[in-house]
Amino acid sequence: MELRLAFTEFLFAFCAVVLADRVYGFSDRLLGRFAHKTDKPQLRAASANDWYVYFHRSDLTGEKEPARPAAPAARVIPAAARQPRRDSRPRLRA
């Protein structure tokens, strides 16, 4: 009986934690705390949830990045005129 009661208490505690998290997330969205949208995320003020770091490899190694050669311009090939295809579906006669 004690094991069944412990499982039930665990289940209720888990549901309470999930519900509290949902209420907290809803209240944050309702108050507009997540409405700070910018085009450039690095310009945004750092927060506790902002874990991503923007850096280049040269920042870590101290090396100068090699200059990349310019990519050749893509050639534009005109599309060939499409020939009308015969309808391959069977014809129904009424």
DSSP file with accessible surface (Angstrom, degrees, kcal/mol):
  #  RESIDUE AA STRUCTURE BP1 BP2  ACC     N-H-->O    O-->H-N    N-H-->O    O-->H-N    TCO  KAPPA ALPHA  PHI   PSI    X-CA   Y-CA   Z-CA
    1    1 A M     >        0   0  183      0, 0.0     4,-2.1     0, 0.0     5,-0.2   0.000 360.0 360.0 360.0 -37.0    0.0    0.0    0.0
    2    2 A E  H  >  +     0   0  168      1,-0.2     4,-2.5     2,-0.2     5,-0.2   0.886 360.0  52.0 -66.2 -37.5    2.8    2.4    0.8
    3    3 A L  H  > S+     0   0  148      2,-0.2     4,-2.2     1,-0.2    -1,-0.2   0.909 110.1  48.2 -66.5 -40.0    4.4    1.9   -2.6
    4    4 A R  H  > S+     0   0  186      2,-0.2     4,-2.1     1,-0.2    -1,-0.2   0.908 112.7  48.8 -66.2 -39.1    1.2    2.7   -4.4
    5    5 A L  H  X S+     0   0   96     -4,-2.1     4,-2.5     2,-0.2    -2,-0.2   0.902 110.1  51.5 -67.3 -38.8    0.7    5.8   -2.2
    6    6 A A  H  X S+     0   0   48     -4,-2.5     4,-2.4     2,-0.2    -2,-0.2   0.905 109.7  49.6 -65.3 -41.0    4.3    6.9   -3.0
    7    7 A F  H  X S+     0   0  127     -4,-2.2     4,-2.5     2,-0.2    -1,-0.2   0.919 110.8  50.0 -63.7 -41.6    3.7    6.6   -6.7
    8    8 A T  H  X S+     0   0   55     -4,-2.1     4,-2.5     1,-0.2    -2,-0.2   0.920 111.2  48.7 -63.3 -42.3    0.5    8.5   -6.5
    9    9 A E  H  X S+     0   0  117     -4,-2.5     4,-2.5     2,-0.2    -1,-0.2   0.899 111.1  50.5 -64.5 -40.5    2.2   11.3   -4.5
   10   10 A F  H  X S+     0   0  128     -4,-2.4     4,-2.7     2,-0.2    -2,-0.2   0.921 109.9  50.7 -61.8 -42.0    5.0   11.4   -7.1
   11   11 A L  H  X S+     0   0   82     -4,-2.5     4,-2.4     1,-0.2    -2,-0.2   0.927 111.6  46.7 -63.6 -43.6    2.5   11.6   -9.9
   12   12 A F  H  X S+     0   0  147     -4,-2.5     4,-2.2     2,-0.2    -1,-0.2   0.906 112.6  50.3 -65.2 -39.3    0.7   14.5   -8.2
   13   13 A A  H  X S+     0   0   54     -4,-2.5     4,-2.2     2,-0.2    -2,-0.2   0.919 110.5  49.8 -65.2 -41.9    4.0   16.3   -7.5
   14   14 A F  H  X S+     0   0  117     -4,-2.7     4,-2.4     1,-0.2     5,-0.2   0.929 111.0  48.9 -62.5 -44.5    5.1   15.9  -11.1
   15   15 A C  H  X S+     0   0   70     -4,-2.4     4,-2.6     1,-0.2    -1,-0.2   0.889 109.8  52.6 -62.8 -37.8    1.8   17.3  -12.4
   16   16 A A  H  X S+     0   0   61     -4,-2.2     4,-2.5     2,-0.2    -1,-0.2   0.911 109.8  48.2 -65.5 -39.7    2.1   20.3  -10.0
   17   17 A V  H  X S+     0   0  100     -4,-2.2     4,-2.2     2,-0.2    -2,-0.2   0.931 113.2  47.2 -66.7 -43.6    5.6   21.1  -11.3
   18   18 A V  H  X S+     0   0   55     -4,-2.4     4,-2.4     1,-0.2    -2,-0.2   0.933 113.0  49.2 -63.9 -42.7    4.5   20.9  -14.9
   19   19 A L  H  X S+     0   0  115     -4,-2.6     4,-2.5     1,-0.2    -2,-0.2   0.919 110.2  50.6 -63.8 -41.4    1.5   23.0  -14.2
   20   20 A A  H  X S+     0   0   62     -4,-2.5     4,-2.5     1,-0.2    -1,-0.2   0.902 110.2  50.4 -64.1 -39.4    3.6   25.6  -12.4
   21   21 A D  H  X S+     0   0  103     -4,-2.2     4,-2.5     2,-0.2    -1,-0.2   0.912 110.8  48.8 -64.3 -41.9    6.0   25.7  -15.4
   22   22 A R  H  X S+     0   0  174     -4,-2.4     4,-2.5     2,-0.2    -2,-0.2   0.912 111.8  48.7 -64.6 -41.3    3.1   26.2  -17.8
   23   23 A V  H  X S+     0   0   88     -4,-2.5     4,-2.6     2,-0.2    -2,-0.2   0.923 111.9  49.6 -65.4 -40.8    1.6   29.0  -15.7
   24   24 A Y  H  X S+     0   0  137     -4,-2.5     4,-2.1    -5,-0.2    -2,-0.2   0.934 112.8  46.7 -64.0 -44.1    5.0   30.7  -15.4
   25   25 A G  H  X S+     0   0   17     -4,-2.5     4,-2.2     2,-0.2    -2,-0.2   0.903 112.7  49.9 -64.7 -40.2    5.5   30.5  -19.2
   26   26 A F  H  X S+     0   0  118     -4,-2.5     4,-2.6     1,-0.2    -2,-0.2   0.921 110.0  50.1 -65.2 -41.2    2.0   31.8  -19.9
   27   27 A S  H  X S+     0   0   40     -4,-2.6     4,-2.3     1,-0.2    -1,-0.2   0.885 109.3  52.1 -67.3 -35.4    2.5   34.7  -17.6
   28   28 A D  H  X>S+     0   0    8     -4,-2.1     5,-2.2     2,-0.2     4,-0.7   0.923 112.9  44.3 -63.9 -43.2    5.8   35.6  -19.2
   29   29 A R  H  <5S+     0   0  159     -4,-2.2     3,-0.4     1,-0.2    -2,-0.2   0.885 112.6  52.6 -67.7 -36.2    4.1   35.6  -22.7
   30   30 A L  H  <5S+     0   0  124     -4,-2.6    -2,-0.2     1,-0.2    -1,-0.2   0.901 110.6  46.5 -66.7 -38.5    1.2   37.5  -21.4
   31   31 A L  H  <5S-     0   0  115     -4,-2.3    -1,-0.2    -5,-0.2    -2,-0.2   0.582 113.7-119.2 -82.0  -8.6    3.4   40.2  -19.9
   32   32 A G  T ><5 +     0   0   32     -4,-0.7     3,-1.1    -3,-0.4    -3,-0.2   0.759  66.6 140.0  82.4  25.3    5.4   40.5  -23.1
   33   33 A R  T 3 <S+     0   0  133     -5,-2.2     3,-0.4     1,-0.2    -4,-0.2   0.771  75.5  48.7 -72.0 -24.2    8.8   39.5  -21.7
   34   34 A F  T 3  S+     0   0  116     -6,-0.5    -1,-0.2     1,-0.2    -5,-0.1   0.211  83.8  95.9 -98.2  18.1    9.5   37.4  -24.8
   35   35 A A    <   +     0   0   71     -3,-1.1     2,-1.8     1,-0.1    -1,-0.2   0.300  46.9 112.1 -91.1  11.8    8.5   40.2  -27.2
   36   36 A H        +     0   0  136     -3,-0.4     2,-0.5     2,-0.0    -1,-0.1  -0.536  43.2 163.6 -86.0  77.9   12.1   41.5  -27.7
   37   37 A K        +     0   0  181     -2,-1.8     2,-0.3     7,-0.0    -2,-0.0  -0.839   5.9 166.9-100.6 126.3   12.4   40.4  -31.3
   38   38 A T        -     0   0   78     -2,-0.5     6,-0.1     1,-0.1    -2,-0.0  -0.913  43.4-122.8-130.2 162.5   15.2   42.0  -33.4
   39   39 A D  S    S+     0   0  165     -2,-0.3    -1,-0.1     1,-0.2    -2,-0.0   0.829 104.8  49.0 -72.4 -32.0   16.7   41.1  -36.7
   40   40 A K    >   -     0   0  123      1,-0.1     3,-1.5    -3,-0.0     4,-0.4  -0.906  68.4-164.8-113.1 107.9   20.2   40.7  -35.2
   41   41 A P  G >  S+     0   0   46      0, 0.0     3,-1.1     0, 0.0    -1,-0.1   0.782  85.8  65.1 -65.2 -24.4   20.2   38.5  -32.1
   42   42 A Q  G 3  S+     0   0  116      1,-0.2     4,-0.1    11,-0.0    12,-0.1   0.723  96.9  57.3 -72.3 -16.2   23.7   39.6  -31.1
   43   43 A L  G <  S+     0   0  133     -3,-1.5    -1,-0.2     2,-0.1     2,-0.1   0.598  86.8 100.0 -84.9 -11.9   22.4   43.1  -30.6
   44   44 A R  S <  S-     0   0   98     -3,-1.1     2,-0.1    -4,-0.4     3,-0.1  -0.407  88.3 -98.6 -72.4 147.7   19.9   41.9  -28.1
   45   45 A A        -     0   0   87     -2,-0.1    -1,-0.1     1,-0.1     2,-0.1  -0.428  44.0-107.6 -67.2 139.4   20.7   42.3  -24.4
   46   46 A A        -     0   0   89     -2,-0.1     2,-0.2    -4,-0.1    -1,-0.1  -0.423  42.4-177.0 -69.4 141.4   22.1   39.1  -22.9
   47   47 A S    >   -     0   0   68     -2,-0.1     3,-1.2    -3,-0.1    -1,-0.0  -0.764  43.7 -94.2-129.2 178.6   19.8   37.3  -20.5
   48   48 A A  T 3  S+     0   0  106      1,-0.3    -2,-0.0    -2,-0.2    -1,-0.0   0.806 125.6  49.0 -66.3 -26.6   20.0   34.2  -18.3
   49   49 A N  T 3  S+     0   0  124      1,-0.1     2,-1.2     2,-0.0    -1,-0.3   0.466  85.4  98.0 -91.1  -2.6   18.6   32.1  -21.1
   50   50 A D    <   +     0   0   47     -3,-1.2    -1,-0.1     1,-0.2    -4,-0.0  -0.708  38.2 150.5 -90.5  93.6   21.0   33.4  -23.8
   51   51 A W        +     0   0  205     -2,-1.2     2,-0.3     2,-0.0    -1,-0.2   0.564  34.2 104.5-102.3 -10.5   23.6   30.7  -23.8
   52   52 A Y        -     0   0  131     -3,-0.2     2,-0.5     1,-0.0    -2,-0.0  -0.547  55.3-155.0 -80.6 136.7   24.8   31.0  -27.4
   53   53 A V        -     0   0   98     -2,-0.3     2,-0.6     2,-0.0    -2,-0.0  -0.933   4.9-146.2-113.8 130.9   28.1   32.7  -28.0
   54   54 A Y        +     0   0  111     -2,-0.5     2,-0.3   -12,-0.1    -2,-0.0  -0.846  39.7 135.7 -97.5 118.8   28.9   34.4  -31.4
   55   55 A F        -     0   0  111     -2,-0.6     2,-0.3     4,-0.0    -2,-0.0  -0.984  45.2-123.8-154.3 164.0   32.6   34.1  -32.3
   56   56 A H    >>  -     0   0  118     -2,-0.3     3,-1.0     1,-0.1     4,-0.8  -0.756  30.7-115.0-106.6 158.5   34.9   33.4  -35.2
   57   57 A R  H >> S+     0   0  168     -2,-0.3     4,-2.3     1,-0.3     3,-1.0   0.873 115.5  61.6 -60.5 -35.3   37.6   30.7  -35.3
   58   58 A S  H 3> S+     0   0   29      1,-0.3     4,-2.2     2,-0.2    -1,-0.3   0.798  94.3  63.2 -64.7 -25.6   40.2   33.4  -35.6
   59   59 A D  H <4 S+     0   0  107     -3,-1.0    -1,-0.3     1,-0.2    -2,-0.2   0.847 111.2  37.7 -64.3 -33.1   39.1   34.8  -32.2
   60   60 A L  H << S+     0   0  125     -3,-1.0    -2,-0.2    -4,-0.8    -1,-0.2   0.865 126.0  34.3 -85.7 -40.1   40.2   31.6  -30.6
   61   61 A T  H  < S-     0   0   73     -4,-2.3    -3,-0.2     2,-0.1    -2,-0.2   0.698  93.2-133.3 -91.4 -20.8   43.3   30.8  -32.6
   62   62 A G     <  +     0   0   68     -4,-2.2     2,-0.2    -5,-0.3    -4,-0.1   0.502  61.7 132.7  80.5   1.5   44.6   34.3  -33.1
   63   63 A E        -     0   0  129     -6,-0.2     2,-0.4     1,-0.1    -1,-0.3  -0.502  63.6-111.0 -83.1 157.3   45.2   33.5  -36.8
   64   64 A K        -     0   0  193     -2,-0.2    -1,-0.1    -3,-0.1     3,-0.1  -0.721  37.0-115.1 -85.5 133.7   44.1   35.7  -39.6
   65   65 A E        -     0   0   87     -2,-0.4     2,-0.1     1,-0.1    -1,-0.1  -0.482  32.8-111.3 -70.3 136.4   41.3   34.2  -41.6
   66   66 A P        -     0   0  100      0, 0.0     2,-0.3     0, 0.0    -1,-0.1  -0.390  34.0-106.3 -67.6 145.7   42.3   33.3  -45.2
   67   67 A A        -     0   0   99     -2,-0.1    -3,-0.0     1,-0.1     0, 0.0  -0.545  33.1-133.2 -72.9 131.1   40.7   35.4  -47.9
   68   68 A R        -     0   0  223     -2,-0.3     2,-0.1     1,-0.1     3,-0.1  -0.697  20.5-115.7 -85.4 135.5   38.1   33.4  -49.7
   69   69 A P        -     0   0  120      0, 0.0     2,-0.1     0, 0.0    -1,-0.1  -0.403  38.7 -98.3 -68.5 148.0   38.1   33.6  -53.5
   70   70 A A        -     0   0   99      1,-0.1     3,-0.1    -2,-0.1     0, 0.0  -0.417  39.3-116.4 -67.3 135.8   35.1   35.2  -55.0
   71   71 A A        -     0   0   90     -2,-0.1    -1,-0.1     1,-0.1     3,-0.1  -0.512  33.8-106.5 -71.8 138.8   32.6   32.6  -56.3
   72   72 A P        -     0   0  122      0, 0.0    -1,-0.1     0, 0.0     2,-0.1  -0.377  41.3 -97.5 -65.4 148.8   32.1   32.7  -60.0
   73   73 A A        -     0   0   94      1,-0.1     2,-0.2    -3,-0.1    -3,-0.0  -0.384  43.1-106.8 -66.7 139.9   28.8   34.1  -61.1
   74   74 A A        -     0   0   93     -3,-0.1     2,-0.3    -2,-0.1    -1,-0.1  -0.488  32.1-122.8 -69.5 134.5   26.2   31.5  -61.8
   75   75 A R        -     0   0  214     -2,-0.2     2,-0.7    -3,-0.1    -1,-0.1  -0.635  17.7-137.5 -79.5 136.7   25.5   31.0  -65.5
   76   76 A V        -     0   0  139     -2,-0.3    -1,-0.0     2,-0.0    -2,-0.0  -0.853  17.6-166.4 -97.2 115.8   21.9   31.5  -66.5
   77   77 A I        -     0   0  131     -2,-0.7     3,-0.1     3,-0.0     2,-0.1  -0.909  23.7-122.5-102.7 121.9   20.8   28.9  -69.0
   78   78 A P        -     0   0  113      0, 0.0     2,-0.2     0, 0.0     3,-0.1  -0.377  30.5-110.3 -65.0 140.6   17.5   29.7  -70.7
   79   79 A A        -     0   0  100      1,-0.1     2,-0.1    -2,-0.1     3,-0.1  -0.477  33.8-112.4 -70.6 137.4   14.9   27.0  -70.2
   80   80 A A        -     0   0   87     -2,-0.2     2,-0.2     1,-0.1    -1,-0.1  -0.411  39.2 -95.9 -68.6 145.8   14.1   25.1  -73.3
   81   81 A A        -     0   0   89     -2,-0.1     2,-0.3     1,-0.1    -1,-0.1  -0.465  43.9-125.3 -64.8 126.7   10.6   25.6  -74.7
   82   82 A R        -     0   0  218     -2,-0.2    -1,-0.1    -3,-0.1    -3,-0.0  -0.589  15.0-134.2 -78.8 134.8    8.5   22.8  -73.3
   83   83 A Q        -     0   0  155     -2,-0.3     2,-0.2     1,-0.1    -1,-0.0  -0.685  29.9-106.2 -84.1 136.3    6.6   20.8  -75.9
   84   84 A P        -     0   0  120      0, 0.0     2,-0.3     0, 0.0    -1,-0.1  -0.435  38.5-139.0 -64.1 132.0    3.0   20.1  -75.0
   85   85 A R        -     0   0  215     -2,-0.2     2,-0.2     1,-0.1     3,-0.0  -0.704  15.7-109.0 -94.5 149.2    2.6   16.6  -73.8
   86   86 A R        -     0   0  194     -2,-0.3     2,-0.4     1,-0.1    -1,-0.1  -0.510  41.2-103.1 -72.5 139.2   -0.2   14.3  -74.8
   87   87 A D        -     0   0   80     -2,-0.2    -1,-0.1     1,-0.2     0, 0.0  -0.490  31.7-163.6 -66.0 119.1   -2.5   13.6  -71.9
   88   88 A S        +     0   0  108     -2,-0.4    -1,-0.2     2,-0.1     3,-0.1   0.489  54.2 108.2 -87.3  -1.7   -1.6   10.0  -70.8
   89   89 A R  S    S-     0   0  174      1,-0.1     2,-0.1     0, 0.0    -2,-0.0  -0.470  81.4-100.9 -75.1 146.5   -4.8    9.5  -68.8
   90   90 A P        -     0   0  119      0, 0.0     2,-0.4     0, 0.0    -1,-0.1  -0.386  36.4-121.8 -67.1 143.6   -7.3    7.1  -70.3
   91   91 A R        -     0   0  186     -2,-0.1     2,-0.5    -3,-0.1    -3,-0.0  -0.692  17.8-144.0 -87.9 138.2  -10.2    8.7  -72.0
   92   92 A L        -     0   0  169     -2,-0.4     2,-0.5     2,-0.0    -1,-0.0  -0.862  10.1-153.3-102.3 131.3  -13.7    8.0  -70.8
   93   93 A R              0   0  229     -2,-0.5    -2,-0.0     0, 0.0     0, 0.0  -0.900 360.0 360.0-105.5 134.5  -16.4    7.7  -73.4
   94   94 A A              0   0  154     -2,-0.5    -2,-0.0     0, 0.0     0, 0.0  -0.565 360.0 360.0 -98.6 360.0  -20.0    8.5  -72.4
